[in-house]
């Protein structure tokens, strides 16, 4: 398998995908479970990411995810993707702060009168 992502100094690799159920962006986390928050993503070195990527691709259908691939991120807490595209995928749409995944207000269900 050809791999295009190679992290630089102070960078790591994460695995991301889209969840089939709702299209939400997910990150491979502890126990090889897919998580919605990039803060819960497992950090990989280049050497370790290859095997994890192959396993994730092989199990994608069973775990109901598609489009599994590597993302280069800064090794910070939480990890921060180095490209604008991946930062938008990690933190939500860029059109308005209220629509972002990290900052979306919790809306209570309106009661019927």
Number of C-alpha atoms within 10 A of each C-alpha: 6 5 11 8 14 14 17 12 7 9 21 25 28 25 23 28 23 21 21 15 8 7 11 15 22 23 27 24 20 12 7 15 14 24 20 18 17 25 16 18 23 21 21 18 13 19 10 11 21 17 11 17 20 14 12 24 18 12 14 18 11 9 15 13 22 18 11 20 20 22 20 23 22 17 16 12 9 13 22 20 24 14 11 9 9 16 17 14 19 23 19 20 14 12 8 9 14 14 14 17 18 13 11 12 11 7 6 6 6 6 5 4 3
